[in-house]
Amino acid sequence: MKNIVKGQQPALLASYVQANPTNTWEQYAKSKPRREAIQTEIRLNQGGLCAYCEIDLKPADTQGGLADFRVEHFHPKSDTSTSHNWHLDWQNLLGCCHGGSQSGVTDSANRFTSPDTSCDVPKADNNWDNDILSPLRLPAFPSLFNYHRSSGEMAVNNANCQKATINLQQAQNTIDYLNLNAKRLTRLRSVELNEINKLFAQLVAKGLSESEARERLAKALLIKNNHHWPVFFSAVRSYLGQAAEEQLGRIGYVG
């Protein structure tokens, strides 16, 4: 999971909330232009990645595969304990994948793995505000998680969490509760990191030092391409280590 910086509330949402302050998300989303305005801005804010697992939020394909994208409410929209309307709170809206639960999604051979689901699927309507980390309240530096290249597994970076005063139990709960080490995710992360490792080995074989090779890869990979971060951004960042931190510092990374 990486930090997310929300952009300005889409004008269509702002005007709708002003006219219909108590309406639900379902009522708002009935209109395709309104729904697409939210989706477009969310994709931009998140660099095209799922807010939780960082897989790429794929659009629908021409063969009928559904988009691997849906709008997630970090705080349950079903919460009626106060008068606050969580349905239409821009700061409460995130974009996430279907978490392996959608059989008709594009690239379903790799992405449909129910019942081994992740992200907002296990989260459902649970109020985990105080139990897990929110991507909206994470620091840009340092990176809070490590990723193992061969296994693809995600783990808490204890030292960095302590440096950033992040609660270690909440960080571990984030992995466990959202099932961010689902077999689907560890497999796909491992594939991605092994491909980068091959590129690294090729650069070293051509005469670059290991630090030079990592720096070159960091410059090539850790940059937005058409407003999109690389898939599994934090795993790539973890693999490239200090070279990644220096690259992100050079480009003024904030989220």
N, C-alpha and C positions, 0 to 999 in steps of 0.2 A: 504494500500500500504506500502511495506517495501523497504528498500534500496537494490540495486543490485550492486555487484562488478563484472565487466566483466573480464573474463579470457583472456588468450592470443588468438589472432585471429587464427582460424583454418588454418592450412597450405594450405588446398585446396582453401580456400577463398583468402589467400594472393597471391598464385601463379596465381589464376584466375584473380584477380584485376591487377596484374602486366602485364599479357598478354592482358587483355581486360578492360582497365581502364574506358571506357565509356559505357560498357554493362549494361543492366538492371538486376534487381533482377529476373525477369521472365526468362531471358536467362540463368542466373546462375543456377536457381532452376530446369531447365529441366533435369539436371543430378541427378539421385537418390543419388549416393555417395556424391556429393557435398552438396546436400540438407540435407542429413542425418548428415553430418559432422557439419553443422551449428546447426541443431536441437539438436544434442547430447550435444554440448558445451553450448548452451543456457539453456537446462534443468539443466545441472550441475551448471552453474552460478546462476540460479534462485532457486535452491533447489527443482525443480519440480513444482514450483508454477507459476500461471499467474502473469505477471509483474504488473497488475493493481488490480485485485480483490483477488488474492491469492487462488483461487480455484486450485485444483491439475490438472495439465496438463495430462489428461488421454490418454494413447495410444489407438490405435484401438483395438477392441475386436474380439474374434473368431467368433462372430455371425454376423459380417459385420458392426458393429458400427464404425464410423469414429473416428479418434483421435480428442480429444478436445484440439487442439493445432494448432497454426499457427504463422508464423513469422510476427511481427509487426515492422513498421518503426516509431520510435517516432517522428522524423521530417519527414514530408511528402516526400516520394520518388519522387513525381511528381513535386517538387519544382525545377524549372530551372532558378531561378533568379540569380544564380551564376554558376560557372563552377564545383562546388563541386558535386560529384556523391553520392547522399544520398542513392541510391539503395544498394550500396555495402560497405557502411561505417560500419565496425564492431561495432563501438560504437553506431550506430543508430539502431541496430537490437535487438529486444526484443522478448520474447515468450509470447503469451497470449492465453486465451481460445477463443472460438467462440462467447462469450458474449451472449449466448442464442439464436443465430441466425441460428444455423445449426440443421435441423430436423433429419439428419441421424447420429448425433454424438452418441458415446457410452453413456449409461445412459441418453438417450434423455428424458425420463419421468421427470427427474429432471433438465435437462440442456437445453432443448429447450423451450424457453418462448417468442419467437418473437410475438408481436412487443416490448415486455418489454426487451430491449437489453441493454448491458453495454460494458465497456472496449473499444476496438478499433472500435466497430460498430458505436456508435455515434461520435467517433473521426474522422473516415473516413479519408479524405484528408485535414482536417483542420490543420492549423499551430497554435498549441496552446502552442508553446515553452515558451511564456511569460505569459501564462494564467493559466497553471496548473503546478504541480510539476512533475519533472521527477524522476523516481525511481533510475536513475543513479546518481542523485545529492542530495540524501537525507543522513542525518547522520545516523550512526548505533545507536546512543544514542542522545537524548531520543526518545521514541516512540512518533510520531506526531498525532496519532489518538486514540480515545476511541471507544469502542464497547459495546453496551447495550445487556446484556445476553438474556433477554426475548424477545426483539424485533429484535435483530440481527442488529440493525442500527449502522452505522458508523458515528462518529462525530469528528470534529477537537478538539484536545487537545490544547487549547489556551495557557496555561501556558508553555507547552513544546515547542510549536512552537516559542513563544517569546524567550524562553531560547536558542533555536537553531537558532535564527534570521531568521526564516522561515516566509514568507509573509502569513498572515492569510487569505487574500482573495484568494490567489493562492491555499492554502490548501483546502478552502471550494469549490473553483471551481473544484478542482480535484475530489471531491465527486460528485458534481452536473453535471459537463460536461461529466464525464465517467459513470454516473448513477450507482455509486457504492452502492447505496441503492435500487437498483432494487429489486422487491419482491422476485425473485429467490435467490438473494444473501442474503437478510436479513433472509429469511426462512432457508437457508442452514447454515448460520452462527449461527443462534439461536439453531438449532439442535445440532451443534457441541459444542457450549458453554454449553448447557443444559446437554449434556452427561458428560462433564468435571465437571459440578456442581454436578452431581450425584456421581461421583468418590470422589469429595471433601467431600460431606456429609457422604459418607461411611467411609472415613478416620477419620473424626471427631467423628463419632459414635463409632469407634474402640478405641477412647481415645486420638487421636492426637489433639494438639491445632490447631486453624485455621492457624496460621503461619507455623506450622510444616507440616500441610496438603498441604498448598500451595507450600512449599519448595519441598516436595516429588513429587508433580505433576509437578512442573517446571523441576526438574531433569529428570523425566521420559518422558516429552513431548517435551521440548524445546531442542532437540538435533537432529542432522541429522540422519535419518535412511535410510541407503543405498543411501546416497547423497540427501535425500529428507527432507525438513522441513515439519512439520505438516501442514495440510490444514488450511487455514485462520490463518496463523502464527501470524499476528499482533493482531487478535482478541483473540487468546489464550494468547498472551503476555499481552494484556490489562486486561484480566480477572484475571491473576495471579499476577498482580501488581509488588510490590517490589521484590517478590520471583523470578519473571521472570527476572527482571533486574540483580539480583545477579547471577542467573544461566547463563545468557548470558555473564556476565562479567567473570565468572569462565571458560567458554569454549572459551573465546577469540573471541566472536562474532564480525564479521565485516560486514556481509551481507549474 
